[in-house]
Structure formats: structure tokens, C-alpha cells
Amino acid sequence: MLAASEGSKDDRDFLIGNRPEGLNVEASVGPPSAWNQLSHLSLKQDVEQFGLAGKIWQAAYILQSYFSPDTPTEPTAPIPAEYFLDHPGQLPNKPYRILELGAGTGYVGIWLAKMLRRPCQVCITDLEQVVPLIEDNVAAHYQPTDGNAATVRVERLHWGNATDAKAALRDGPIDLIVISDCVYFPELFEILTDTLIHLCSPSTKIIIGYKCRSLEKEAGFWQDYFGRFFEYEPVRKLEPVDDEEATTELQPGGLLGEEEGVYVFVGSRRAEGQVKAADDTFTTLLFCNMMDL
């Protein structure tokens, strides 16, 4: 009886998150023209079978840009340099664990794994119904021939399911959680936040790629759920200083991805006793930087 109940909840949350009424989306053909310099992955997409999870969304591309060493930003991406494949030094001794939540096609997790080396561990997760799509993409696009490559695994992780969250922590604390375009349905805000609370240690960094579609619906996630338990800030581009002298100095400019209404936030868990009743970080950011949305 319990298994049937769990199965019903899985199906319900899959339908809520991936098959909204009036679903009418097409597969991505690549990054927006503003980011056409990105060398993107051509993963399998299948909207017909997997709904919204079966499409590569814009937030995946801006996260790819953020994690690229060629993109100067503030704050910088939190993955230490010694874990990248092109780092000349010896392999690190300590594992660096990355978890992607609600991964859909698995784009961001696969891209990260292709840039990193052991002992990096990349776990790409979504609902059980979506796991086969991620597995197909990992099999097709992550075939390292070098024994120094990062390890990748694909698993079910149902938001709000404490058993799934515990399983994700079986190898030790997670260093980095990546979320790409998962903030859109208010019905899922609470279970996404509960899952992050379960998964995060005080040192865990969270990177969220966020596409703004409906402020009326989405602001609640930042103010009433995520922002209560997590501190966060937006990622800004670093741009050349505008002066008459030719210098290489960079200064914070606009928000990364703002030209497409896509943003990157870096967060971490609030200290014990600092949970808020509500948080105005997003509202302040809206008025200061996102007035054109």
C-alpha cells in the first residue's frame, strides 16, 4: 500500500512539474543569439515523452557560461581550480561532490563533468520518470577515455522525499548543488526548499539558474521559501573599466544573463538561528537591477 501511495505521488509531481495544462513547447536549437559563442552540447530532447523536463532551457546555457573559466564574473564560480581537467597540478586528495537537482536532460551536470577531473563526483538527479532521458544523454555524451575523468552517476531524487535526500548524501556532504530553471510552479516551492535544507551543510554552495517568466508567481519562492533559509546574491559580469587608458582592469557590470531575462544566483545556508520570517533580497534586487522585466 505504501509503494502504491509513493508511486501515485511521483506521478502527481511529475505531471505538476512537467505536464502543465496547455503545454506547448519545442526542443531547443541551441543558446540564444546573445550567447552564440558558447560551444553547446546537442543532447537528446523529448518534450512529447518527458514534457518540460525533455527540453534544454536557457538557464542551462547561462550556467554553462558561468562555470566556464573564460567568463569573468563576481562572485566567481565556486569550483576550485585544481579540480578542472586543464589544471597542471597534481590531482586533489579530497573529493568534490556536485549534485544537480531537477536536471531534466542533464545538460548542466554533463557539461560540468566534461570539464572536471577526479576526484570530482557529479550526481545528476530528477524524478524517476525522467531518469531514462538523463541516462541516455550521459551514455551518449560522457564517454571519458582518461582515467582522471570525473565520475558521473544518475539517480532518482524526488523533492520532498527524505529517503531520496539521505541516499544522495551517502558518500558524504555535498559541496555544490546546481539548479537549472526549476523555479516556475508555486506548488513545488516548498518541497524544493525542504530538499535543499536536507541536502545542504553550512559549507554547501547553491547555484541557481533562473529564467524570469512571471514575477507574480515566482517572487514567492525567493521571499517566502528559499530566502528564509538561504543567503544569496546575483552573479554580475566583470567588464573593462571605461576610461581613456588601455587597462586590463575589470569592474562589476550588469547581471549575467540579463539580456535574455535569465539570472544566476549563488547561495548558502543561513547560520543557525538566522532563519527569517520573510526575505526581501529578491525584491530589493528587482527594484535596483531588474526594473525592465
FENFEN-V246987 format. One record per residue. N is the residue number from 1. RES is the residue in three letters. SS is DSSP state (helix for helix, strand for strand, loop for the rest). OMEGA is omega in radians with two decimals (NA if undefined). D_FIRST is the distance of its C-alpha to the first C-alpha in whole Angstrom. Layout:
((N	RES	SS	OMEGA	D_FIRST) (N	RES	SS	OMEGA	D_FIRST))
This chain:
((1	MET	loop	3.14	0) (2	LEU	helix	-3.13	4) (3	ALA	helix	3.12	5) (4	ALA	helix	3.13	5) (5	SER	helix	3.13	6) (6	GLU	helix	3.11	9) (7	GLY	helix	3.12	10) (8	SER	helix	3.12	11) (9	LYS	helix	3.07	13) (10	ASP	helix	-3.12	14) (11	ASP	helix	-3.13	15) (12	ARG	helix	-3.11	17) (13	ASP	helix	3.06	19) (14	PHE	helix	-3.13	20) (15	LEU	helix	3.13	21) (16	ILE	helix	-3.03	23) (17	GLY	helix	-2.97	24) (18	ASN	helix	-3.14	26) (19	ARG	loop	3.11	26) (20	PRO	loop	3.11	28) (21	GLU	loop	3.12	29) (22	GLY	loop	-3.12	33) (23	LEU	loop	-3.13	32) (24	ASN	loop	3.14	35) (25	VAL	loop	3.11	36) (26	GLU	loop	3.13	38) (27	ALA	loop	3.10	38) (28	SER	loop	3.06	40) (29	VAL	loop	3.13	44) (30	GLY	loop	-3.11	44) (31	PRO	loop	3.02	45) (32	PRO	loop	-3.08	47) (33	SER	helix	-3.14	51) (34	ALA	helix	-3.12	51) (35	TRP	helix	-3.03	50) (36	ASN	loop	3.08	51) (37	GLN	loop	-3.13	52) (38	LEU	loop	3.03	49) (39	SER	loop	-2.93	48) (40	HIS	loop	3.08	45) (41	LEU	loop	3.09	42) (42	SER	loop	-3.10	41) (43	LEU	loop	3.01	38) (44	LYS	loop	3.04	36) (45	GLN	loop	-3.12	34) (46	ASP	loop	-3.12	32) (47	VAL	helix	-3.10	32) (48	GLU	helix	-3.11	31) (49	GLN	helix	-2.98	27) (50	PHE	helix	3.12	27) (51	GLY	helix	-3.09	28) (52	LEU	helix	3.14	30) (53	ALA	helix	-3.08	28) (54	GLY	helix	-3.12	31) (55	LYS	loop	2.99	34) (56	ILE	loop	-3.06	36) (57	TRP	loop	-3.05	37) (58	GLN	helix	-3.12	40) (59	ALA	helix	3.12	39) (60	ALA	helix	-3.11	38) (61	TYR	helix	-3.14	42) (62	ILE	helix	3.04	43) (63	LEU	helix	3.04	41) (64	GLN	helix	3.13	43) (65	SER	helix	-3.11	46) (66	TYR	helix	-3.10	45) (67	PHE	helix	3.12	44) (68	SER	loop	3.11	47) (69	PRO	loop	-3.11	50) (70	ASP	loop	-3.10	53) (71	THR	loop	3.11	51) (72	PRO	loop	-3.09	53) (73	THR	strand	3.00	51) (74	GLU	strand	-0.06	51) (75	PRO	loop	3.09	48) (76	THR	loop	3.07	48) (77	ALA	loop	-2.96	45) (78	PRO	loop	-3.12	44) (79	ILE	loop	-3.13	43) (80	PRO	loop	-3.05	46) (81	ALA	helix	-3.05	49) (82	GLU	helix	3.11	49) (83	TYR	helix	3.13	45) (84	PHE	strand	-3.09	47) (85	LEU	loop	-3.05	48) (86	ASP	loop	3.13	51) (87	HIS	loop	-3.04	52) (88	PRO	loop	-3.05	55) (89	GLY	loop	3.11	54) (90	GLN	loop	3.10	52) (91	LEU	loop	3.08	48) (92	PRO	loop	3.12	47) (93	ASN	loop	-3.05	46) (94	LYS	loop	3.08	43) (95	PRO	loop	3.01	39) (96	TYR	strand	-2.98	39) (97	ARG	strand	-3.13	35) (98	ILE	strand	3.11	34) (99	LEU	strand	3.00	31) (100	GLU	strand	3.11	31) (101	LEU	strand	3.08	28) (102	GLY	loop	-2.90	27) (103	ALA	loop	-3.14	29) (104	GLY	loop	3.12	29) (105	THR	loop	-3.09	32) (106	GLY	loop	-3.00	32) (107	TYR	helix	-3.02	36) (108	VAL	helix	3.14	36) (109	GLY	helix	3.13	35) (110	ILE	helix	3.12	37) (111	TRP	helix	3.12	40) (112	LEU	helix	-3.10	40) (113	ALA	helix	-3.12	39) (114	LYS	helix	3.14	42) (115	MET	helix	-2.92	44) (116	LEU	strand	-3.13	43) (117	ARG	strand	3.11	44) (118	ARG	loop	0.17	42) (119	PRO	loop	3.03	41) (120	CYS	strand	3.08	39) (121	GLN	strand	-3.12	35) (122	VAL	strand	3.11	34) (123	CYS	strand	-3.07	30) (124	ILE	strand	-2.97	29) (125	THR	strand	3.00	26) (126	ASP	strand	3.07	24) (127	LEU	loop	-3.09	20) (128	GLU	helix	-3.13	19) (129	GLN	helix	-3.06	20) (130	VAL	helix	-3.08	24) (131	VAL	helix	3.14	24) (132	PRO	helix	3.11	26) (133	LEU	helix	3.12	28) (134	ILE	helix	-3.14	29) (135	GLU	helix	3.11	29) (136	ASP	helix	-3.10	32) (137	ASN	helix	3.08	34) (138	VAL	helix	-3.13	34) (139	ALA	helix	-3.08	35) (140	ALA	helix	-2.96	38) (141	HIS	helix	3.07	39) (142	TYR	loop	-3.11	39) (143	GLN	loop	-3.08	40) (144	PRO	loop	3.08	43) (145	THR	loop	-3.11	45) (146	ASP	loop	3.12	46) (147	GLY	loop	3.12	45) (148	ASN	loop	-3.07	45) (149	ALA	strand	3.05	43) (150	ALA	loop	3.07	40) (151	THR	strand	-3.12	36) (152	VAL	strand	2.97	34) (153	ARG	strand	-3.12	30) (154	VAL	strand	-3.08	27) (155	GLU	strand	2.95	24) (156	ARG	strand	2.94	21) (157	LEU	loop	-3.13	21) (158	HIS	loop	-3.13	19) (159	TRP	loop	3.14	21) (160	GLY	loop	-3.13	19) (161	ASN	loop	-3.07	17) (162	ALA	helix	3.13	19) (163	THR	helix	3.11	17) (164	ASP	helix	-3.14	19) (165	ALA	helix	3.12	22) (166	LYS	helix	3.13	22) (167	ALA	helix	-3.13	22) (168	ALA	helix	-3.10	25) (169	LEU	loop	-2.99	27) (170	ARG	loop	-3.14	27) (171	ASP	loop	-3.13	31) (172	GLY	loop	-3.11	32) (173	PRO	loop	3.12	33) (174	ILE	loop	3.13	33) (175	ASP	loop	-3.04	37) (176	LEU	strand	3.03	36) (177	ILE	strand	-3.13	33) (178	VAL	strand	3.13	34) (179	ILE	strand	-3.08	33) (180	SER	strand	3.03	34) (181	ASP	loop	3.12	34) (182	CYS	loop	-3.10	31) (183	VAL	loop	3.14	32) (184	TYR	loop	-3.14	32) (185	PHE	loop	-3.12	29) (186	PRO	helix	-3.13	29) (187	GLU	helix	-3.07	25) (188	LEU	helix	-3.05	25) (189	PHE	helix	-3.07	27) (190	GLU	helix	-3.09	25) (191	ILE	helix	3.04	23) (192	LEU	helix	3.13	26) (193	THR	helix	3.10	28) (194	ASP	helix	3.14	25) (195	THR	helix	3.11	24) (196	LEU	helix	3.10	28) (197	ILE	helix	3.12	28) (198	HIS	helix	-2.96	26) (199	LEU	helix	-2.95	28) (200	CYS	loop	2.90	31) (201	SER	loop	3.12	34) (202	PRO	loop	-3.09	37) (203	SER	loop	-3.13	39) (204	THR	loop	3.02	36) (205	LYS	strand	3.10	38) (206	ILE	strand	3.07	36) (207	ILE	strand	-3.12	38) (208	ILE	strand	2.95	36) (209	GLY	strand	-2.96	38) (210	TYR	strand	3.03	38) (211	LYS	strand	-3.12	39) (212	CYS	loop	3.13	40) (213	ARG	loop	-3.13	39) (214	SER	loop	-3.12	39) (215	LEU	helix	-3.12	40) (216	GLU	helix	-3.13	39) (217	LYS	helix	-2.93	35) (218	GLU	helix	-3.10	35) (219	ALA	helix	-3.13	38) (220	GLY	helix	3.12	35) (221	PHE	helix	-3.08	33) (222	TRP	helix	-3.05	36) (223	GLN	helix	-2.94	37) (224	ASP	helix	-3.12	34) (225	TYR	helix	-3.04	32) (226	PHE	helix	-3.07	33) (227	GLY	helix	3.11	37) (228	ARG	helix	-3.01	36) (229	PHE	helix	-3.04	34) (230	PHE	strand	2.96	36) (231	GLU	strand	3.13	40) (232	TYR	strand	3.11	41) (233	GLU	strand	3.13	44) (234	PRO	strand	3.06	45) (235	VAL	loop	3.13	46) (236	ARG	strand	3.02	50) (237	LYS	strand	2.97	52) (238	LEU	strand	-3.04	55) (239	GLU	strand	3.14	58) (240	PRO	strand	3.06	62) (241	VAL	loop	-3.11	64) (242	ASP	loop	3.08	66) (243	ASP	loop	-3.05	70) (244	GLU	loop	-3.13	73) (245	GLU	loop	3.11	73) (246	ALA	loop	-3.14	71) (247	THR	loop	3.08	68) (248	THR	loop	-3.12	65) (249	GLU	loop	3.13	64) (250	LEU	strand	3.10	60) (251	GLN	strand	3.12	59) (252	PRO	strand	3.12	56) (253	GLY	strand	-3.13	56) (254	GLY	strand	-3.14	53) (255	LEU	strand	3.11	49) (256	LEU	loop	3.10	48) (257	GLY	loop	-3.02	47) (258	GLU	helix	-3.12	48) (259	GLU	helix	3.11	50) (260	GLU	helix	-3.12	47) (261	GLY	loop	3.13	45) (262	VAL	strand	-3.02	43) (263	TYR	strand	3.08	43) (264	VAL	strand	3.10	42) (265	PHE	strand	3.09	41) (266	VAL	strand	-3.07	41) (267	GLY	strand	3.03	39) (268	SER	strand	-3.05	38) (269	ARG	strand	3.08	36) (270	ARG	loop	3.11	38) (271	ALA	loop	3.12	40) (272	GLU	loop	3.12	38) (273	GLY	loop	-3.12	39) (274	GLN	loop	3.05	40) (275	VAL	loop	-3.08	37) (276	LYS	loop	3.02	38) (277	ALA	loop	3.05	38) (278	ALA	loop	-3.06	38) (279	ASP	loop	-3.09	40) (280	ASP	loop	-3.13	43) (281	THR	helix	-3.09	44) (282	PHE	helix	3.13	42) (283	THR	helix	3.11	44) (284	THR	helix	3.11	47) (285	LEU	helix	3.14	47) (286	LEU	helix	-3.08	47) (287	PHE	helix	-3.09	50) (288	CYS	helix	-2.96	52) (289	ASN	helix	-2.96	51) (290	MET	loop	-3.05	49) (291	MET	loop	-3.10	51) (292	ASP	loop	-3.08	51) (293	LEU	loop	NA	47))
